[in-house]
Structure formats: C-alpha cells, structure tokens
Amino acid sequence: MDELIALARDLAPEPRLTGEALAAALERAGWSVLRAGTGTAFPRVWQKGALRAGIQGDGPGDGLDYLHHRAWRLTNRTLLVGAIQHDNGLPVFVEAVIS
C-alpha cells in the first residue's frame, strides 16, 4: 500500500494522467519493466519485488465490478483498491487504480 500511496503522491502535480506520466513515475520509484509491447509509446507491465503494475486505458467506473473496494483521496488523485474476479473459475485479484 505504501508503494501505491507514494506513486499517487508522485503523480499529484500532473495536470493530466497519461500512460507516459505513469511509466515515468514507476521508473522513478524503482519499478522495472516486466513487459513492453512492440510499437507502444511506453511499457505496459512493471514489477517491483512481488508487486506488478499494469498500465491500461480507462479504469472501471464507480466500483460496481468489485467484490469489495475502498477509495482514498490523495491531493488531487484518487486511489481505489478493490478485489475483483473476472470469471467464476479464476482467482480473485487485487487491483489498484489511480485516477
């Protein structure tokens, strides 16, 4: 959780949250690129220890897709952490969305 809070604080001054800005913040925080897509403007999957971060488009809306979720307001960013299960046969994942 400390990693997510630090990342949200690092992104606070950004007027617009972009994939490039998030990738730069992950790099500054010591995350390493786990997977970089061919022809993409920035790496999409990062790793730091046992944690993984994925950069994608718009996140889910008001948390209705989550089994359980909680949100915090950090300066001008919102950090939402929730448990989600994409299919009944798949494991439950913990997702964190910074917006």
C-alpha positions as CSV (number, residue, x, y, z in Angstrom):
1,M,0.0,0.0,0.0
2,D,2.9,2.4,0.7
3,E,4.1,1.9,-2.8
4,L,0.7,2.9,-4.2
5,I,0.4,6.0,-1.9
6,A,3.9,7.1,-2.9
7,L,3.0,6.7,-6.6
8,A,-0.2,8.7,-6.2
9,R,1.7,11.5,-4.5
10,D,4.4,11.5,-7.2
11,L,1.6,11.8,-9.8
12,A,-0.3,14.6,-7.9
13,P,1.3,17.5,-9.8
14,E,0.5,16.0,-13.2
15,P,-2.4,18.1,-14.7
16,R,-3.4,15.1,-16.9
17,L,-2.7,11.5,-16.0
18,T,-1.2,9.7,-19.1
19,G,0.5,6.4,-19.6
20,E,3.7,8.2,-20.3
21,A,3.5,10.1,-16.9
22,L,2.7,6.9,-15.0
23,A,5.5,5.0,-16.7
24,A,7.9,7.8,-15.7
25,A,6.7,7.7,-12.1
26,L,7.1,3.9,-11.9
27,E,10.6,4.2,-13.2
28,R,11.5,7.0,-10.7
29,A,10.1,4.7,-7.9
30,G,12.4,1.9,-8.9
31,W,10.0,-0.4,-10.7
32,S,11.4,-2.4,-13.6
33,V,9.8,-3.2,-17.0
34,L,8.3,-6.7,-17.0
35,R,6.8,-6.5,-20.4
36,A,7.0,-3.8,-23.1
37,G,4.7,-4.1,-26.1
38,T,6.0,-3.7,-29.6
39,G,5.1,-0.3,-31.1
40,T,3.7,1.1,-27.8
41,A,4.7,4.5,-26.6
42,F,5.6,3.2,-23.1
43,P,6.0,-0.1,-21.3
44,R,2.6,-1.6,-20.1
45,V,3.7,-4.0,-17.4
46,W,6.0,-3.2,-14.5
47,Q,7.3,-5.1,-11.5
48,K,8.9,-4.3,-8.1
49,G,9.5,-7.3,-5.9
50,A,6.3,-9.4,-5.8
51,L,4.2,-6.4,-7.0
52,R,3.1,-6.0,-10.6
53,A,1.7,-2.8,-12.2
54,G,-0.2,-2.7,-15.5
55,I,-1.0,0.4,-17.4
56,Q,-4.2,0.3,-19.4
57,G,-6.9,2.7,-20.7
58,D,-9.8,3.9,-18.7
59,G,-10.3,2.1,-15.4
60,P,-13.6,0.7,-14.2
61,G,-16.3,3.3,-13.2
62,D,-17.9,3.6,-9.7
63,G,-16.5,0.3,-8.3
64,L,-19.6,-1.8,-9.1
65,D,-17.4,-4.5,-10.7
66,Y,-15.5,-5.1,-7.4
67,L,-16.3,-7.7,-4.8
68,H,-15.1,-5.2,-2.3
69,H,-13.3,-1.8,-2.7
70,R,-12.1,1.2,-0.9
71,A,-11.0,4.6,-2.2
72,W,-8.8,7.4,-0.8
73,R,-8.3,10.9,-2.0
74,L,-4.6,11.9,-2.1
75,T,-4.1,15.5,-3.1
76,N,-5.7,15.7,-6.5
77,R,-5.7,12.0,-7.3
78,T,-8.0,9.2,-6.2
79,L,-6.5,5.8,-5.3
80,L,-9.1,2.9,-5.5
81,V,-8.1,-0.6,-4.3
82,G,-10.5,-3.4,-4.8
83,A,-10.9,-7.2,-5.1
84,I,-12.2,-8.4,-8.5
85,Q,-12.9,-11.7,-10.1
86,H,-13.0,-11.7,-13.9
87,D,-14.7,-15.1,-14.1
88,N,-16.1,-17.6,-11.5
89,G,-13.3,-20.1,-12.3
90,L,-10.5,-17.6,-12.0
91,P,-8.7,-16.4,-8.8
92,V,-9.6,-13.1,-7.1
93,F,-7.2,-10.3,-7.9
94,V,-6.4,-7.1,-6.0
95,E,-6.4,-4.1,-8.3
96,A,-5.4,-0.6,-7.6
97,V,-6.5,2.3,-9.8
98,I,-5.1,5.8,-9.7
99,S,-7.1,8.5,-11.4
